[in-house]
């Protein structure tokens, strides 16, 4: 198993996003996942919170892809446990973004989904482009961000994820969430997922600002 690199993490993120948006065999896409939760909720906020709780309560997202069998082709040099975490968390964020009314096929929206993977570290990334966490993104604000700024953000996200997982490919989710310390396995993964979900809500959904509604069944 070669050591992980920033470039490998970026490729793995692209893979996870593609599978989240377009689907894996036997799984819902981010949009389908979002629609399912919207059908059961009375508001976008309620649906997003319910989705986050479900993801957080899963005992071990790191083993998700393994259970799908040989139908999944993993990114080169990325272990199945890391690919699983990236896929599950990316799909959750993308579903929240879709609930908020964003186009998942917009490259700039994709970059903001990646930013959420940094957890609370997203605050520093937003400062670099003159934005603050807790202020819902507008489509016009997203489109004003330059391609150069987005490329720099993607690079920084890759660095942060490399720190999160470690160059050896061993998951170290405690680095993402202050106070986790030596907690390992599903507990740390759950805490990290909850943190990432809350960041995604702050970025893509604000109470009273609307969003999508569920289609009529």
C-alpha positions in Angstrom: 0.0 0.0 0.0 1.8 3.2 -1.2 1.6 6.2 1.1 -1.2 8.6 0.5 -0.6 12.0 -1.0 -2.5 15.2 -1.5 -3.1 14.3 -5.2 -4.4 10.8 -4.2 -6.8 12.4 -1.7 -8.1 14.8 -4.3 -8.7 12.0 -6.8 -10.4 10.0 -4.0 -12.7 13.0 -3.3 -13.5 13.3 -7.0 -14.4 9.6 -7.0 -16.5 9.9 -3.9 -18.4 12.9 -5.3 -19.0 11.2 -8.6 -20.4 8.1 -6.9 -22.5 10.3 -4.5 -24.1 12.2 -7.4 -24.4 9.4 -9.9 -24.8 6.5 -7.6 -23.3 3.1 -6.8 -25.0 -0.2 -7.5 -27.7 -0.8 -4.8 -27.4 2.6 -3.2 -29.3 5.9 -3.5 -27.7 8.9 -5.0 -27.4 12.1 -2.9 -30.5 13.5 -4.6 -32.6 10.3 -4.0 -31.3 10.2 -0.4 -32.4 13.8 0.1 -35.8 13.2 -1.4 -36.4 10.3 0.9 -35.8 12.4 4.0 -37.8 15.4 2.7 -40.8 13.2 2.2 -40.7 12.3 5.9 -40.1 15.8 7.2 -42.1 19.0 7.6 -39.1 21.3 6.7 -35.7 21.2 5.0 -34.1 21.7 8.4 -35.8 18.8 9.9 -34.9 16.6 6.9 -31.3 17.5 7.1 -31.0 17.0 10.8 -32.7 13.6 10.5 -30.2 12.6 7.7 -27.3 13.7 9.9 -28.6 11.7 12.9 -28.9 8.6 10.7 -25.4 8.9 9.3 -23.9 9.6 12.8 -25.7 6.6 14.3 -24.2 4.1 11.8 -21.8 2.0 13.8 -19.0 2.0 11.2 -19.2 3.9 8.0 -15.6 2.8 7.3 -16.9 -0.6 6.4 -19.8 0.6 4.1 -18.2 -0.2 0.7 -16.9 -3.5 1.8 -20.5 -4.7 2.3 -21.3 -3.9 -1.3 -19.1 -6.7 -2.6 -17.0 -6.6 -5.8 -19.2 -4.2 -7.7 -17.3 -1.2 -6.3 -14.0 -0.2 -8.0 -12.0 1.8 -5.5 -9.7 4.6 -6.4 -6.1 3.5 -6.9 -4.0 3.6 -3.7 -7.0 4.4 -1.5 -7.9 1.8 1.2 -11.5 0.6 1.4 -11.9 2.1 4.9 -10.9 5.6 3.8 -12.9 5.3 0.5 -16.0 4.3 2.6 -15.7 7.3 4.9 -15.2 9.7 2.0 -18.1 8.3 0.1 -20.6 8.2 3.0 -19.7 11.7 4.3 -19.6 13.2 0.8 -23.0 11.8 -0.1 -24.4 13.2 3.1 -23.1 16.7 2.4 -24.2 16.6 -1.2 -27.7 15.5 -0.1 -27.8 18.5 2.3 -26.7 20.8 -0.4 -29.4 19.5 -2.7 -32.0 20.0 0.0 -30.8 23.6 0.1 -31.5 24.1 -3.6 -28.0 23.8 -5.0 -27.0 22.2 -8.3 -24.7 19.3 -7.5 -23.4 19.3 -11.0 -22.0 22.8 -10.6 -18.2 22.6 -10.1 -18.3 25.5 -7.6 -20.9 23.8 -5.5 -18.8 20.6 -5.6 -15.9 22.6 -4.1 -18.0 23.8 -1.3 -19.1 20.2 -0.6 -15.4 19.3 -0.4 -14.8 22.1 2.1 -17.4 20.7 4.5 -15.2 17.5 4.7 -12.8 19.7 6.7 -15.3 20.0 9.5 -14.7 23.1 11.7 -11.6 23.8 9.6 -14.0 25.2 6.9 -14.0 28.5 8.8 -10.4 29.2 7.8 -11.0 28.2 4.2 -14.0 30.5 3.9 -12.0 33.5 5.3 -9.7 33.1 2.4 -12.5 34.0 0.0 -14.2 36.6 2.2 -17.0 34.5 3.5 -18.2 33.4 7.0 -19.7 30.2 8.2 -23.4 30.5 9.2 -24.2 32.8 6.3 -26.1 30.7 3.7 -24.4 30.7 0.3 -26.2 32.4 -2.5 -25.9 31.3 -6.1 -24.6 34.7 -7.1 -21.9 34.6 -4.3 -20.7 31.2 -5.5 -20.4 32.3 -9.1 -18.3 35.3 -8.1 -15.6 33.1 -6.7 -12.7 32.8 -9.2 -11.4 29.5 -10.6 -8.0 30.3 -9.1 -9.5 30.6 -5.6 -11.4 27.3 -6.1 -8.3 25.5 -7.2 -6.5 26.8 -4.1 -9.3 25.7 -1.9 -9.3 22.2 -3.4 -5.6 22.0 -2.8 -6.0 23.0 0.9 -8.8 20.5 1.4 -6.5 17.8 0.1 -3.9 18.8 2.6 -6.4 18.7 5.5 -7.7 15.3 4.5 -4.2 14.0 4.3 -3.7 15.2 7.9 -7.0 13.6 8.8 -6.2 10.2 7.5 -2.4 10.2 7.7 0.0 9.5 4.9 0.1 5.8 5.9 -3.6 5.4 5.2 -4.5 4.9 8.8 -7.7 6.8 9.8 -7.0 9.4 12.4 -10.4 11.1 12.7 -9.4 12.5 16.1 -7.4 15.2 14.3 -10.6 16.5 12.7 -12.6 16.9 15.9 -11.0 18.6 18.9 -11.3 16.7 22.1 -11.7 13.2 20.5 -8.1 12.3 21.5 -7.6 8.6 21.5 -11.2 7.6 20.7 -11.1 5.3 17.7 -13.3 3.3 15.4 -17.0 4.0 14.9 -17.3 6.5 17.8 -14.8 8.9 16.4 -16.2 8.4 12.9 -19.7 9.2 14.2 -18.4 12.4 16.0 -16.6 13.5 12.8 -19.7 12.8 10.7 -21.9 14.8 13.0 -19.5 17.8 12.9 -19.3 17.7 9.1 -23.1 17.5 8.9 -23.6 20.5 11.1 -21.1 22.5 9.0 -22.9 21.5 5.8 -26.2 22.7 7.3 -24.7 26.0 8.3 -23.3 26.5 4.8 -26.2 25.3 2.7 -29.3 25.6 4.8 -30.5 28.4 7.0 -33.9 28.4 8.8 -36.6 30.2 6.9 -34.5 30.6 3.7 -36.4 27.8 1.9 -34.9 25.0 -0.1 -36.4 22.1 -2.0 -39.6 20.3 -1.3 -40.1 16.6 -1.6 -41.7 15.4 -4.9 -45.2 14.0 -4.6 -44.9 10.2 -4.2 
